[in-house]
Amino acid sequence: MSHHPGYQPRGMYFEDFEVGRSIVTSRRTVTSTDIVNFACLSGDHNAPHVDHEFCKTQPYGEPLAHGPLVLAIVGGLQCLTGINDGTIIAMMGLDQWRIHLPVKAGDTIYAVITPTEKKLNSSGTKGIITCKRLVKNQRDETVQSMMISNMYKCRMVI
């Protein structure tokens, strides 16, 4: 990503992350439009997401947000925190992704992002931050959890 002259990144650099110090995102309400749009975008038109009559026969009773939709929304919420602005290089991996509870239209979600490990690369110009990311709903129940690793720039190039 190129930036205009004089641009100063506002994101967090590798050195700024502290293991164990959580970052909490803002919240966002998932809508039925989000679910329908994601079904169209992804091609995932499975009954739990788009068939209201089928859903009435299931314990959850109404269409559910796709797991990857929730993952994508939380990625956007992390971006909105500003921590990635001009300092993130790449997503390196997603591990131990689990879906604990359904997310329905009208649920409001946010994430608690807690760095668990920092690893500087051999050149000292960038490093990997591994975080436990918990996705919570409006009742503070964990709906998804994962370990996510992102590469960030270093502030001080050694």
Buried (B, 14 or more C-beta within 10 A) or exposed (E): EEEEEEEEBEBBBBBBBEEEEEBBBEEBEBEBEBBBEBBEEEEBEEEBBBBEEEBEEBEEEBBBBBBEBBBBBBBEBBBEBBBBBBBBBEEEEEEEBEBEBBBBBEBEBBBBBBBEEBEBEEEEBBBBBBBBBBBBBEEEEEBBBBBBBBBBBBEEEE
